[in-house]
Structures are given as structure tokens and as C-alpha cells.
Amino acid sequence: MVAPGDTALSLRDIDKVFPGVKALDSVSFDLRAGEVHVLLGENGAGKSTLMKILSGIYAPDGGEIRIGGEPVPRLTPETASAHRIGMVHQELCLVPQMSVAENILLGQMPKTGLGAIDWPQARRLASKVLDRLGVSLDPKREVGELEVAEQQLVEIAKVLSREPRIILLDEPTSALSDAERHRLFDVIKTLTQEGVGIIYISHHLSEVPMIGDRVSVLRDGKMVGTLPARDVPEAELVTMMVGRAVESQFQRHRGEPKATALEARGLSLRGHFDNLDFKVRYGEVLGIFGLMGAGQAELVRVLFGLTRPTAGQLLVDGEPQNFTGPSDAIAKGLALIYRDRRESLVPLMPPGPNMSLAWLSDKPPWARLERARERDEIKNYIGSMNIEPPLPDREIMFFSGGNQQKVVLSRWMSSGSRILIFDEPARGIDVGAKAQVFALMDGLAAEGAAIIMVSSEPAELSGMADRTLVMRKGQLATQLMNEHTNHQTLLSHAG
């Protein structure tokens, strides 16, 4: 076993090439036992590719990997597990139809003496790992029924159940509330005291001094540098990441809101929220904030027709609506940029067909595809949205999370939607992409679009929202105007 402070993992001159792009270019990196080494970089910088090499999903095209000082051949998922390397992926790797306990103990379910699964023991083991994270979840519950934040915690619990010595955390807090994030940080600190080495990828620069010992920055597949995590200013990290200074992410130009675009009257969904009344007007950004389970995630689904409300009324442009599905909402000019990109994209299709899905929502199955429009539109948005790599024929699954988000945004911009619901729009994207998304939102509002922005980040709401509705236990606790929207006020009303 490697002693704390000794090198647990060493990478030297790692290369990885995909068709049309060099994802990693002679990258060297090391991890000490008992430390948190933060890895930063823009979307597409190579962070996730490096982690997938370490977890055995990808094979490097060159370079050397050493674990505990010993060189290892190409890692596979099996040999990575044998070396006690565990990875929490940014895009969750769970089986929605299986229970919490089954997902946590997948491949290591306890057996009875007769060879059958020992379900009581499995649930006890799963509960023990969840307790370590400070999470109260029924181990018998189906994972597909959980919120994204709860699924994120199950993913982390699955890795911890294998007692790894090296943990790769790729955006582990992207869906977590402040309280859940700090509980995870407590677990991380305990693990490092036990000698576990952790590589921590995050787009939240504020987390770097909170949890990190060292921080390294990748840019365009190359290692830019490594610094002590607690001494480096955020502005310096941003410059290292993007190669230039970046102005404030929030450039909101507030105008005078116009007519009411969407209105909820007594809107209810049994078990999730009750009797909600609110309006959003053309030309404004309406923020929605709440802790996990407050009902905001379910509200988004009702507004876009994914779930039918149990009571109340929804009006668009003053006319009552009865959405039977998303196609009805799209026909009325609504768009949804959902927090879980995987539910918005077809991974084996390239950007163009993914973007054109909104145009097809009201067409019969036998309608001809608009290939020429599709080619022209995606060429335009690849340029204007700076989608990287600029390869219109490449499957969307091979794009980074931030560039996938840009494709989703392009879809709704090309469809001419006028009421846009942004559900955690900055989840899992880098500082440069965030600034671009927020600038786009500001521009849309200035052009008269109505925007509903659901976010768990107080700084985002303070920077972008004209008004913010705070939800607590399925109710609207209060409404805050922009000048009163801050971290402390939001949390005090939400809790």
C-alpha cells in the first residue's frame, strides 16, 4: 500500500487521438496518496478523456501509466477495478429500472448459502454506504424515480462501496445542493485521511480552495501547469483555462418587461407541489430556486407538457392550455433546455438531426426531413455558438458536455421558440461556455423572449434573474426582486 504523500498514480506523455481532433497531447500528471488534485479545463480540454483512460474505457495512443510506482499495461475496466480505481462519471452510469441497492452493489450482490441473492443483506450494505454520505434513500426504490441529484449520490455511493484507493470524480457536485456538496466534502476529507488519492474535476472554481491540495489546468489537450490549490486566484485559473482574461459571466441588460407570456393559476402536482400562482413576461428572466425536493424539477416537466398537472391551469398568451405532451408545448412556442442532457439528445446522431428534432414535433411520421435546412442551420450554429469540434457529421456522444449543451440551445434558437425554460443551464459546463450561455439568455430576453431559469446557484440567479421565486416543500415561499437576491436570502427562504 502506498503511504500518504507518496505518488499513487503517475502519467507521462499521454496521447489520445480521435478522428479529426487530438484530445490529449503529451499530458503528464501525478496524484499523491491522501490528496485531492483538482483538474480544470474548458469543455473539450481533455479532462474526461484522461479520466476515461484511467478507468480503462479508452486506450491511450502513447505514454506511460504507473500505479504505486509500477508501470501498468493498458488499463481495462477490469484491471482498473483490480487496481482499486473508481470513477464517478459526469454522465451517470446507472440502470434506471433497478433499485438503489442493485445499482450500488452491481456486480457484487451478496449471496445466500444456496446461491440466491441475499436481499436483506444487500439493502443493509447499500444503506451503510448511503449513511456514510449522509443520504436518506430507500434502497428498494427504483433509481429511475429519483431526482438527478439523488441519482448523483447513488453513483457516488456505488464507487465508495468498492473501497477504492484512487477515486476519479468528474463533476460530482453538478446536481447537488450546498448542503449535499458539503456532506460530500466531509466524506472526501475522511477518505484522504485514510490515504485515498482523489482526482477532482469541477467547473465550480470556488470549490478549488475548499477541497483541493493542488490544481492542474488542461487547455486544448495540453497540460498548462500545476499550482497549490489554496493560493491561486480564480482570475489566474480562468486565464490558464481559456488563454485570456474573461469578463464577468453575467452581462445582464435589464429592460422593461412586456405582456404576460406564461401564467400558472393554482398549478398542482400531487406529492410534489401545490397551488402555484406566478407569471413570466416577455422580455424578462424569471428565476426559480429551491433545495432538492422542493418541487422545481417536477414543475419544469409540467410546464413543458412532460407531466400532466393534477389541478390548476396554465395559460400561454392569455389562453388556457391543456398540454398532452411536449409537442403541444412546442407548438405554443415553449422550449426546454433540460438539466439532464441525455434526455434531450440522441447520442448516435450528429448535431444536425439532434437540432432539427424540434421542427419535427408537429409533423406526421411520414413527413419528409428538411435536410437542406438542417445542413444550413447546423453550419450556422457551429460557427455562431462555437461548437467544438466543428464536425457536423460526428455523433453527438463524442462531443463534450458543454458542446452538447450548445447543440440543445441551437435547437430551440432555430425553432424560433419565444418562451424558454432553462433548467440548470450551466450544469457541467466550463466558465467560458457559461458566459456564452448567459450572454445568449440576455440577448434572447432583450429581443423579447420570456425566460424561466431554474438554478441551484444563487450567484447565477443574482446575476441573471429580474425576479426569483423561492420554492419550499412544494410551495412558493416568497418572490425576490433582483436587488434582494443573494445567497443568504435565498437559502433562508428555501430552508
C-alpha positions as CSV (number, residue, x, y, z in Angstrom):
1,M,0.0,0.0,0.0
2,V,1.2,3.5,-0.9
3,A,1.9,5.7,2.1
4,P,0.2,9.1,2.4
5,G,2.2,11.7,0.4
6,D,3.8,9.1,-1.9
7,T,2.9,9.1,-5.6
8,A,-0.1,6.9,-6.0
9,L,-0.5,7.5,-9.8
10,S,1.8,8.9,-12.4
11,L,1.0,9.7,-16.1
12,R,3.8,10.5,-18.5
13,D,3.4,11.9,-22.1
14,I,-0.2,10.6,-22.6
15,D,-1.6,11.0,-26.1
16,K,-5.1,10.3,-27.4
17,V,-6.3,11.0,-30.9
18,F,-9.9,10.8,-32.2
19,P,-11.0,11.3,-35.8
20,G,-10.4,15.0,-36.5
21,V,-9.0,16.0,-33.1
22,K,-6.1,15.3,-30.8
23,A,-7.8,15.1,-27.4
24,L,-4.6,14.7,-25.4
25,D,-1.2,15.9,-26.4
26,S,1.8,14.6,-24.3
27,V,0.0,15.1,-21.0
28,S,1.9,14.4,-17.7
29,F,0.1,14.3,-14.4
30,D,0.6,12.7,-10.9
31,L,-1.6,12.1,-7.9
32,R,-0.3,11.6,-4.3
33,A,-1.9,9.3,-1.8
34,G,-4.1,11.2,0.6
35,E,-4.5,14.4,-1.6
36,V,-7.2,15.9,-3.7
37,H,-5.7,17.0,-7.0
38,V,-8.2,19.3,-8.8
39,L,-8.2,19.1,-12.6
40,L,-9.6,22.1,-14.5
41,G,-10.2,23.0,-18.2
42,E,-12.8,24.1,-20.6
43,N,-15.2,21.6,-22.1
44,G,-13.2,19.7,-24.7
45,A,-9.9,20.4,-23.0
46,G,-9.4,16.6,-22.5
47,K,-10.3,16.2,-18.8
48,S,-13.0,13.5,-19.3
49,T,-10.8,11.7,-21.9
50,L,-7.9,11.5,-19.4
51,M,-10.3,10.1,-16.8
52,K,-11.7,7.5,-19.2
53,I,-8.1,6.3,-19.9
54,L,-7.5,5.9,-16.2
55,S,-10.8,4.0,-15.8
56,G,-10.0,1.7,-18.7
57,I,-12.7,2.9,-21.1
58,Y,-10.2,4.4,-23.6
59,A,-6.8,3.2,-24.5
60,P,-4.0,5.8,-24.8
61,D,-2.2,6.2,-28.1
62,G,1.1,6.9,-26.4
63,G,2.7,7.4,-23.0
64,E,3.1,5.6,-19.7
65,I,0.9,4.9,-16.7
66,R,2.4,4.0,-13.3
67,I,0.3,3.0,-10.3
68,G,2.2,2.8,-6.9
69,G,5.4,3.3,-8.9
70,E,4.9,0.2,-11.0
71,P,4.2,0.5,-14.8
72,V,0.9,-0.9,-16.0
73,P,-0.1,-2.0,-19.4
74,R,-3.2,-0.6,-21.0
75,L,-5.9,-0.4,-18.3
76,T,-9.3,-2.0,-18.9
77,P,-12.4,-1.5,-16.7
78,E,-11.5,-4.9,-15.1
79,T,-7.8,-4.1,-14.4
80,A,-8.7,-0.6,-13.3
81,S,-11.0,-2.1,-10.7
82,A,-8.3,-4.6,-9.7
83,H,-6.0,-1.6,-9.1
84,R,-8.8,-0.1,-6.9
85,I,-9.5,2.8,-9.2
86,G,-13.1,4.0,-9.0
87,M,-14.7,6.7,-11.2
88,V,-17.8,8.8,-10.7
89,H,-18.8,9.9,-14.3
90,Q,-20.3,13.2,-15.2
91,E,-22.9,11.4,-17.2
92,L,-24.4,9.0,-14.7
93,C,-23.9,5.2,-15.3
94,L,-27.0,3.8,-13.5
95,V,-29.7,1.3,-14.5
96,P,-33.0,3.2,-14.1
97,Q,-35.1,0.1,-13.9
98,M,-33.1,-1.3,-11.0
99,S,-33.3,-0.4,-7.3
100,V,-30.9,1.8,-5.4
101,A,-29.3,-1.2,-3.7
102,E,-28.9,-3.1,-7.0
103,N,-27.2,-0.1,-8.6
104,I,-24.8,0.4,-5.7
105,L,-23.9,-3.3,-5.5
106,L,-24.0,-4.0,-9.2
107,G,-21.6,-7.0,-9.8
108,Q,-21.1,-7.6,-6.1
109,M,-24.5,-8.6,-4.8
110,P,-24.3,-10.7,-1.6
111,K,-25.5,-14.3,-1.9
112,T,-27.1,-16.8,0.5
113,G,-25.7,-20.2,1.1
114,L,-27.9,-21.6,-1.7
115,G,-26.5,-19.1,-4.2
116,A,-29.6,-16.8,-4.3
117,I,-29.3,-13.0,-3.8
118,D,-29.4,-12.1,-0.1
119,W,-31.7,-9.1,-0.4
120,P,-31.8,-8.1,3.3
121,Q,-28.0,-8.1,3.4
122,A,-27.9,-6.1,0.1
123,R,-30.2,-3.4,1.4
124,R,-28.2,-3.2,4.7
125,L,-24.9,-2.8,2.7
126,A,-26.4,-0.2,0.5
127,S,-27.9,1.8,3.4
128,K,-24.5,1.7,5.1
129,V,-22.8,3.4,2.2
130,L,-25.6,5.9,1.8
131,D,-25.4,6.7,5.5
132,R,-21.7,7.5,5.0
133,L,-22.8,10.2,2.5
134,G,-25.5,11.4,4.9
135,V,-28.2,10.4,2.4
136,S,-31.6,9.1,3.4
137,L,-32.8,6.9,0.5
138,D,-34.9,3.8,0.4
139,P,-32.6,1.1,-1.0
140,K,-35.6,-0.7,-2.5
141,R,-36.6,2.4,-4.6
142,E,-36.2,2.3,-8.3
143,V,-33.4,4.6,-9.5
144,G,-35.5,5.9,-12.4
145,E,-37.9,7.5,-9.9
146,L,-35.1,9.6,-8.3
147,E,-34.2,13.2,-9.0
148,V,-30.9,13.9,-10.8
149,A,-29.3,15.0,-7.5
150,E,-30.3,11.8,-5.8
151,Q,-29.0,9.7,-8.7
152,Q,-25.7,11.6,-8.5
153,L,-25.4,10.5,-4.8
154,V,-26.3,6.9,-5.7
155,E,-23.5,7.0,-8.3
156,I,-21.0,8.2,-5.7
157,A,-22.2,5.5,-3.3
158,K,-21.7,2.9,-5.9
159,V,-18.0,3.8,-6.3
160,L,-17.5,4.1,-2.5
161,S,-18.9,0.6,-2.0
162,R,-15.9,-0.8,-3.8
163,E,-13.4,0.8,-1.3
164,P,-11.1,2.3,-4.0
165,R,-7.6,3.7,-3.3
166,I,-7.8,6.1,-6.2
167,I,-11.1,8.0,-7.0
168,L,-11.8,9.9,-10.1
169,L,-14.6,12.4,-9.5
170,D,-15.9,14.0,-12.7
171,E,-18.2,16.9,-11.8
172,P,-19.6,15.2,-8.6
173,T,-21.4,18.2,-7.3
174,S,-23.0,19.5,-10.6
175,A,-26.5,18.4,-9.4
176,L,-26.1,18.8,-5.6
177,S,-27.3,21.5,-3.3
178,D,-24.9,23.4,-1.0
179,A,-25.7,21.1,2.0
180,E,-25.2,17.9,-0.1
181,R,-22.0,19.3,-1.5
182,H,-20.6,20.0,2.0
183,R,-21.5,16.5,3.1
184,L,-19.6,15.1,0.1
185,F,-16.6,17.3,1.0
186,D,-16.7,15.8,4.6
187,V,-16.6,12.3,3.1
188,I,-13.7,13.3,0.8
189,K,-11.7,14.7,3.7
190,T,-12.2,11.4,5.6
191,L,-11.1,9.4,2.6
192,T,-7.9,11.4,2.1
193,Q,-7.1,10.9,5.8
194,E,-7.3,7.2,5.1
195,G,-4.7,7.6,2.3
196,V,-7.1,7.7,-0.7
197,G,-6.0,9.8,-3.6
198,I,-8.7,11.8,-5.4
199,I,-8.7,13.5,-8.8
200,Y,-11.5,16.0,-8.7
201,I,-12.9,17.7,-11.9
202,S,-15.1,20.7,-11.4
203,H,-16.3,23.8,-13.2
204,H,-17.0,25.5,-9.9
205,L,-13.8,27.5,-9.3
206,S,-15.0,28.3,-5.8
207,E,-14.5,24.6,-4.9
208,V,-10.8,24.6,-5.7
209,P,-9.6,26.1,-2.4
210,M,-12.4,24.5,-0.5
211,I,-11.4,20.9,-1.3
212,G,-8.1,20.8,-3.3
213,D,-4.5,20.4,-2.4
214,R,-3.1,21.0,-5.9
215,V,-4.8,22.2,-9.1
216,S,-3.8,21.4,-12.7
217,V,-5.2,23.0,-15.8
218,L,-5.6,21.4,-19.2
219,R,-6.2,23.5,-22.3
220,D,-6.7,22.1,-25.9
221,G,-5.4,18.7,-24.8
222,K,-2.2,20.1,-23.2
223,M,-1.2,20.5,-19.6
224,V,-0.8,24.2,-18.9
225,G,0.5,24.0,-15.3
226,T,0.1,22.8,-11.7
227,L,-0.3,25.1,-8.7
228,P,-1.1,24.9,-5.0
229,A,-4.9,25.0,-4.8
230,R,-5.2,27.3,-1.8
231,D,-3.1,30.1,-3.1
232,V,-4.1,30.7,-6.7
233,P,-6.7,33.5,-7.6
234,E,-9.7,32.5,-9.6
235,A,-8.8,35.0,-12.3
236,E,-5.5,33.3,-12.8
237,L,-7.1,29.9,-13.2
238,V,-9.6,31.3,-15.7
239,T,-6.7,32.8,-17.8
240,M,-4.9,29.4,-17.7
241,M,-8.1,27.6,-18.8
242,V,-9.1,29.9,-21.7
243,G,-5.8,31.5,-22.6
244,R,-7.1,35.0,-21.9
245,A,-8.9,37.1,-19.2
246,V,-12.7,36.6,-19.1
247,E,-15.0,39.4,-18.1
248,S,-17.9,38.8,-15.7
249,Q,-20.1,35.8,-16.6
250,F,-23.2,37.9,-16.1
251,Q,-23.7,40.8,-18.6
252,R,-27.4,41.4,-17.9
253,H,-29.1,44.4,-19.7
254,R,-32.4,44.8,-18.0
255,G,-35.2,46.3,-20.0
256,E,-38.9,46.9,-19.4
257,P,-40.9,43.6,-19.4
258,K,-43.8,43.4,-21.8
259,A,-47.1,41.4,-21.9
260,T,-47.5,38.2,-19.9
261,A,-46.2,35.2,-21.8
262,L,-47.0,32.3,-19.5
263,E,-49.1,32.2,-16.3
264,A,-49.8,29.5,-13.8
265,R,-53.0,29.6,-11.7
266,G,-53.3,27.2,-8.8
267,L,-51.0,24.7,-10.6
268,S,-50.6,21.5,-8.6
269,L,-48.9,18.1,-9.0
270,R,-49.9,15.7,-6.2
271,G,-47.0,14.8,-4.0
272,H,-44.7,17.5,-5.5
273,F,-46.1,21.0,-5.5
274,D,-49.4,22.6,-4.7
275,N,-51.4,25.7,-5.7
276,L,-48.7,27.7,-7.5
277,D,-49.5,31.1,-8.9
278,F,-47.0,33.0,-11.0
279,K,-46.4,34.8,-14.3
280,V,-43.4,35.4,-16.6
281,R,-43.5,38.2,-19.1
282,Y,-41.9,38.7,-22.5
283,G,-38.5,40.4,-22.1
284,E,-37.7,39.2,-18.5
285,V,-35.9,36.4,-16.8
286,L,-37.8,34.7,-14.0
287,G,-35.7,32.7,-11.6
288,I,-36.8,29.7,-9.7
289,F,-34.8,28.5,-6.7
290,G,-35.3,25.7,-4.1
291,L,-33.5,22.9,-2.3
292,M,-33.6,19.4,-3.6
293,G,-37.1,18.0,-3.4
294,A,-38.8,21.5,-3.2
295,G,-40.7,20.7,-6.4
296,Q,-38.9,22.8,-9.0
297,A,-37.8,19.8,-11.1
298,E,-41.3,18.5,-11.4
299,L,-42.7,22.0,-12.2
300,V,-40.4,22.1,-15.2
301,R,-41.9,18.9,-16.5
302,V,-45.4,20.1,-16.1
303,L,-44.7,23.5,-17.8
304,F,-43.3,21.6,-20.9
305,G,-46.1,19.0,-21.1
306,L,-43.9,16.1,-19.9
307,T,-46.2,15.5,-16.9
308,R,-49.9,16.4,-16.6
309,P,-50.8,18.5,-13.6
310,T,-53.4,17.2,-11.1
311,A,-55.0,20.6,-10.6
312,G,-54.8,24.2,-11.8
313,Q,-54.4,26.0,-15.1
314,L,-51.6,27.0,-17.4
315,L,-52.1,29.9,-19.8
316,V,-49.9,31.0,-22.8
317,D,-50.5,34.5,-24.2
318,G,-53.6,34.6,-22.0
319,E,-55.2,31.5,-23.5
320,P,-55.8,28.4,-21.3
321,Q,-53.8,25.3,-22.3
322,N,-54.1,21.6,-21.8
323,F,-50.8,20.1,-22.9
324,T,-51.0,16.4,-23.6
325,G,-47.3,16.2,-24.4
326,P,-44.2,18.2,-25.3
327,S,-45.3,18.6,-28.9
328,D,-48.3,20.7,-27.7
329,A,-45.9,22.9,-25.7
330,I,-43.5,23.3,-28.6
331,A,-46.4,24.3,-30.9
332,K,-47.2,27.1,-28.5
333,G,-43.6,28.4,-28.6
334,L,-42.2,26.8,-25.5
335,A,-38.7,25.3,-25.3
336,L,-36.9,23.3,-22.6
337,I,-33.1,23.2,-22.0
338,Y,-33.2,20.3,-19.6
339,R,-30.8,19.7,-16.7
340,D,-30.0,16.1,-17.9
341,R,-28.7,16.5,-21.5
342,R,-29.1,12.7,-22.1
343,E,-32.9,13.1,-22.1
344,S,-32.6,15.8,-24.7
345,L,-30.2,14.2,-27.2
346,V,-30.0,11.1,-29.4
347,P,-26.3,10.1,-28.8
348,L,-25.7,8.2,-32.0
349,M,-27.0,11.0,-34.2
350,P,-24.8,14.0,-35.3
351,P,-25.6,17.7,-34.3
352,G,-27.9,18.5,-37.3
353,P,-30.5,15.8,-36.7
354,N,-30.4,16.4,-33.0
355,M,-31.1,20.1,-33.6
356,S,-33.9,19.5,-36.1
357,L,-36.0,17.4,-33.6
358,A,-37.9,20.5,-32.6
359,W,-39.1,21.1,-36.1
360,L,-40.5,17.6,-36.4
361,S,-42.6,17.6,-33.3
362,D,-45.8,18.6,-35.1
363,K,-45.2,16.6,-38.3
364,P,-46.6,13.2,-39.1
365,P,-44.1,10.2,-39.2
366,W,-44.2,10.1,-43.0
367,A,-43.2,13.8,-43.5
368,R,-40.0,14.4,-45.4
369,L,-36.9,15.5,-43.5
370,E,-35.7,19.0,-44.2
371,R,-32.1,18.0,-45.0
372,A,-31.1,21.2,-46.7
373,R,-32.4,23.4,-43.9
374,E,-30.7,21.1,-41.4
375,R,-27.3,21.4,-43.1
376,D,-27.5,25.2,-43.4
377,E,-28.7,25.7,-39.8
378,I,-26.1,23.5,-38.1
379,K,-23.3,25.1,-40.2
380,N,-24.6,28.5,-39.0
381,Y,-24.8,27.4,-35.3
382,I,-21.5,25.6,-35.3
383,G,-19.9,29.0,-36.1
384,S,-22.1,31.3,-34.0
385,M,-22.2,29.0,-31.0
386,N,-18.5,28.0,-31.3
387,I,-19.4,24.3,-31.2
388,E,-16.2,22.2,-31.0
389,P,-15.0,20.3,-32.8
390,P,-16.7,21.8,-35.8
391,L,-17.7,18.4,-37.3
392,P,-21.3,18.3,-38.4
393,D,-21.2,14.6,-39.2
394,R,-19.7,13.4,-35.9
395,E,-22.1,11.6,-33.5
396,I,-23.2,13.8,-30.6
397,M,-22.0,11.3,-28.0
398,F,-18.4,12.2,-28.9
399,F,-18.8,15.9,-28.1
400,S,-18.1,17.3,-24.6
401,G,-20.9,18.1,-22.2
402,G,-20.7,21.9,-22.9
403,N,-20.8,21.4,-26.6
404,Q,-23.7,19.1,-26.3
405,Q,-25.5,21.9,-24.4
406,K,-24.8,24.3,-27.2
407,V,-26.5,21.9,-29.7
408,V,-29.6,21.8,-27.4
409,L,-29.6,25.6,-27.3
410,S,-29.2,25.8,-31.1
411,R,-32.2,23.5,-31.5
412,W,-34.5,25.9,-29.8
413,M,-33.0,29.1,-31.3
414,S,-33.5,27.6,-34.8
415,S,-37.1,26.7,-34.0
416,G,-38.0,30.3,-33.0
417,S,-39.2,29.5,-29.5
418,R,-40.4,32.6,-27.5
419,I,-40.8,31.1,-24.0
420,L,-37.7,29.3,-22.9
421,I,-37.3,27.2,-19.8
422,F,-33.6,26.9,-18.8
423,D,-33.4,24.1,-16.2
424,E,-29.9,24.3,-14.6
425,P,-28.4,25.7,-17.8
426,A,-24.8,25.9,-16.5
427,R,-24.7,22.4,-15.1
428,G,-21.5,20.7,-16.1
429,I,-20.1,23.4,-18.5
430,D,-17.0,25.4,-18.1
431,V,-16.5,29.1,-17.3
432,G,-16.2,30.2,-20.9
433,A,-19.3,28.3,-22.0
434,K,-21.3,29.6,-19.0
435,A,-20.5,33.2,-20.0
436,Q,-21.6,32.4,-23.5
437,V,-24.9,30.7,-22.4
438,F,-25.7,33.7,-20.0
439,A,-24.9,36.2,-22.8
440,L,-27.3,34.2,-25.1
441,M,-30.0,34.3,-22.4
442,D,-29.6,38.1,-22.0
443,G,-29.8,38.6,-25.8
444,L,-32.9,36.5,-26.1
445,A,-34.6,38.5,-23.3
446,A,-33.5,41.7,-24.9
447,E,-35.2,40.5,-28.1
448,G,-38.4,39.9,-26.2
449,A,-38.3,36.3,-25.3
450,A,-39.7,35.1,-21.9
451,I,-37.2,33.0,-19.9
452,I,-37.7,30.8,-16.9
453,M,-34.4,30.0,-15.3
454,V,-34.3,27.2,-12.7
455,S,-31.0,27.2,-10.8
456,S,-29.5,25.9,-7.6
457,E,-26.7,28.5,-7.8
458,P,-27.5,31.8,-6.0
459,A,-24.8,33.7,-8.0
460,E,-26.5,32.7,-11.3
461,L,-29.9,34.0,-10.2
462,S,-28.4,37.2,-8.7
463,G,-26.6,37.8,-11.9
464,M,-29.4,37.0,-14.4
465,A,-32.9,37.0,-12.9
466,D,-35.2,40.0,-12.8
467,R,-37.3,38.2,-10.2
468,T,-36.8,34.9,-8.4
469,L,-39.5,32.7,-7.0
470,V,-38.3,30.6,-4.0
471,M,-39.9,27.2,-3.5
472,R,-40.0,25.3,-0.2
473,K,-41.7,21.9,0.2
474,G,-43.8,22.3,-2.9
475,Q,-45.0,25.8,-2.1
476,L,-43.9,29.3,-3.2
477,A,-42.2,30.7,-0.1
478,T,-41.5,34.2,-1.5
479,Q,-40.7,36.3,-4.5
480,L,-37.5,38.3,-4.5
481,M,-36.7,41.2,-6.8
482,N,-33.1,41.2,-8.2
483,E,-31.7,43.7,-5.7
484,H,-32.7,41.4,-2.9
485,T,-31.5,38.2,-4.5
486,N,-28.4,36.9,-2.7
487,H,-27.0,33.6,-1.3
488,Q,-28.1,34.2,2.3
489,T,-31.6,35.4,1.5
490,L,-32.3,32.6,-1.0
491,L,-31.2,29.9,1.4
492,S,-33.1,31.4,4.4
493,H,-36.4,31.3,2.5
494,A,-35.7,27.9,0.8
495,G,-34.9,26.2,4.1
